[in-house]
Amino acid sequence: MHRLLQLLFVGILAYLAYSFWQKDTGLPLLPVIGKGLCSTPLGWKLGYLDPAFNLTETEATAAISQAAQMWNQAFGRTLLQQDPQGFVIDFRFDARQQQLLKQRLLSRNLNRYDQAIEPGRENLPQQFAALQQQIDSFNLQTAQLQQQIAAFKPDAPNAASERAQLERRQRELKQEADWLEQQRQQLVRDQDYLNETIKQRNALLTEAGPAAISGPFEVGLMKIRGQERLMTIYAFGSQQDLVATLAHEFGHAFGVEHTSAEDSIMYHSLSTQQAMLTAVDIAALQSQCGF
C-alpha cells in the first residue's frame, strides 16, 4: 500500500512538471493543436495597435479579416472569425525588425531590377553589332550602286532598261535605309531605357545606405501556451506583406509548420510570390486538422 502511494505521488509530480514545462516553454498540448481545434471557429480580436505603424483600427482589422478569409474561403468553412473573446493580435512596432524588413525589401527590389537589366546588358551589344553589320553591307551596296550610276551611259542601246533597274535599286536601298534607321532608333531607345533602369537601381542602393541584412528576421510571431494564443506583428513593408504575414501566423495558430515552397504562405520568410494560399498550404492544414 505504501509502495502504491509512492508511485501515485511520483505520477502526480511528473504530470505537474510536464504541465508546467509546457506552459513555460510555450509549446501547445498536442490534442489542442489538431482536429479538435479545427472543428470550431478560432476567434481573434485586435489588441494593442502601435501608433508607429500609422494604421487605424479599421485598417488593421480589415487586414486581419482579409488574412482570415484566405483560410475560410480555401476550405469553404469558417475557420477564423472576429470574436471579443478570441486570442489577441497585437501590432508592436519594432524599429530593428522594420529596418531588417526594409533591407529585405531592398534586396527583393534590387533583384527585380537585376532581372530587368540583365537581358539588356547581354543582348543589346549583340544587337548593335548585328545592326552595324547590316549597315556596313548597306553602305557597300550603296557604293556599288553609285559606281553603276557613274558608269551609266544614256546613249547605250539598253539605256532605258538599265535606267529603270538603277532607279528601282535606288528605291530598294532607300526603303532599306529607312528600316535600318528605325532599327537604330529602337536600339537607342532600348539602350536609354537600360541606362535609366541601371540609374534607378543604383539610386535605390545609394538611398538605402550600407546596412546589411543580418540577425534574426521576425516580422510576425505566434506564441502558443497551452490553450492560449498571442499573435504579434512587428513590421511590414506593404499591405500585401502584412496580409501574408497575418495569414502565415494564422496557419501557425492551427499548428501548421513551415513549408519549403517559396510561393506558399507558410514559407519561412516573405516572398514576392506570396499572394494567396497555395495547394501546399491547404494540404498542410488538411493534414493537421484531418479534413
WODA-V134916 format. One record per backbone hydrogen bond with DSSP energy under -0.5 kcal/mol. CO is the residue of the C=O (numbers start at 1). NH is the residue of the N-H. E is the energy in kcal/mol with one decimal. If there is no record, write none. Layout:
co/nh/e
CO/NH/E
CO/NH/E
This chain:
co/nh/e
1/5/-2.1
2/6/-1.9
3/7/-2.2
4/8/-2.3
5/9/-2.4
6/10/-2.6
7/11/-2.2
8/12/-2.0
9/13/-2.2
10/14/-2.4
11/15/-2.1
12/16/-2.4
13/17/-2.6
14/18/-2.3
15/19/-2.5
16/20/-2.5
17/21/-2.4
18/22/-2.1
19/23/-2.0
20/24/-2.6
21/25/-2.3
22/26/-1.1
22/27/-0.7
26/224/-0.6
27/226/-0.8
29/32/-1.3
29/33/-1.4
32/34/-1.3
34/38/-1.6
35/39/-1.0
37/40/-0.7
41/43/-0.6
42/81/-1.8
43/87/-2.1
44/83/-3.2
45/89/-2.1
48/50/-0.6
48/91/-3.7
50/53/-1.9
51/54/-1.9
56/60/-2.6
57/61/-2.6
58/62/-2.2
59/63/-2.1
60/64/-2.2
61/65/-2.8
62/66/-2.2
63/67/-2.0
64/68/-2.6
65/69/-2.5
66/70/-1.2
67/71/-0.9
68/71/-0.6
68/72/-2.2
69/73/-3.1
70/74/-1.3
71/75/-1.3
72/76/-1.0
72/77/-1.6
77/79/-1.1
79/42/-3.4
81/44/-1.9
83/86/-2.4
87/45/-2.2
88/90/-0.5
88/231/-2.5
89/47/-3.0
90/92/-0.6
90/233/-2.8
91/50/-2.5
91/93/-0.6
93/95/-0.5
94/98/-2.8
95/99/-2.2
96/100/-2.5
97/101/-2.5
98/102/-2.3
99/103/-2.3
100/104/-2.4
101/105/-2.9
102/106/-2.5
103/107/-2.5
104/108/-2.0
105/109/-2.8
106/110/-3.0
107/111/-1.9
108/112/-1.7
109/113/-2.4
110/114/-2.8
111/115/-2.2
112/116/-1.6
113/117/-2.4
114/118/-2.6
115/119/-0.6
116/120/-0.6
117/121/-2.4
118/122/-2.0
119/123/-2.9
120/124/-2.2
123/127/-2.5
124/128/-2.8
125/129/-2.2
126/130/-2.5
127/131/-2.3
128/132/-2.3
129/133/-1.7
130/134/-1.8
131/135/-2.5
132/136/-2.6
133/137/-2.3
134/138/-2.5
135/139/-2.8
136/140/-2.0
137/141/-2.3
138/142/-2.6
139/143/-2.4
140/144/-2.3
141/145/-2.2
142/146/-2.2
143/147/-2.0
144/148/-2.1
145/149/-2.7
146/150/-2.5
147/151/-1.8
149/152/-0.9
152/154/-0.6
153/156/-1.8
156/159/-1.8
158/162/-2.4
159/163/-2.9
160/164/-2.0
161/165/-2.0
162/166/-2.4
163/167/-2.6
164/168/-2.4
165/169/-2.3
166/170/-2.1
167/171/-2.1
168/172/-2.2
169/173/-2.4
170/174/-2.1
171/175/-2.3
172/176/-2.3
173/177/-2.5
174/178/-2.2
175/179/-2.3
176/180/-2.7
177/181/-2.0
178/182/-2.0
179/183/-2.3
180/184/-2.3
181/185/-2.6
182/186/-2.2
183/187/-2.2
184/188/-2.2
185/189/-2.3
186/190/-2.5
187/191/-2.4
188/192/-2.6
189/193/-2.6
190/194/-2.3
191/195/-2.6
192/196/-2.4
193/197/-2.5
194/198/-2.5
195/199/-2.2
196/200/-2.5
197/201/-2.4
198/202/-2.5
199/203/-2.2
200/204/-2.3
201/205/-1.7
202/206/-2.3
203/207/-2.6
204/208/-1.3
205/209/-0.9
206/209/-0.6
212/214/-0.6
216/218/-0.5
219/234/-2.9
219/235/-1.4
221/223/-0.6
221/232/-2.6
223/230/-2.0
225/228/-2.5
228/225/-2.6
229/88/-0.7
230/223/-2.8
231/90/-3.1
232/221/-2.2
232/234/-0.5
233/92/-1.9
234/94/-1.9
238/242/-2.3
239/243/-2.4
240/244/-2.4
241/245/-2.5
242/246/-2.6
243/247/-2.6
244/248/-2.2
245/249/-2.4
246/250/-2.2
247/251/-1.8
248/252/-1.6
249/253/-1.7
250/254/-0.9
251/254/-1.0
251/256/-2.3
252/255/-1.8
259/268/-0.7
260/262/-0.6
261/264/-1.6
264/267/-1.5
266/259/-1.8
271/274/-1.4
273/275/-0.9
278/282/-2.4
279/283/-2.5
280/284/-1.9
281/285/-1.9
282/286/-2.4
283/287/-2.3
284/288/-1.8
285/289/-3.0
286/290/-1.8
286/291/-1.0
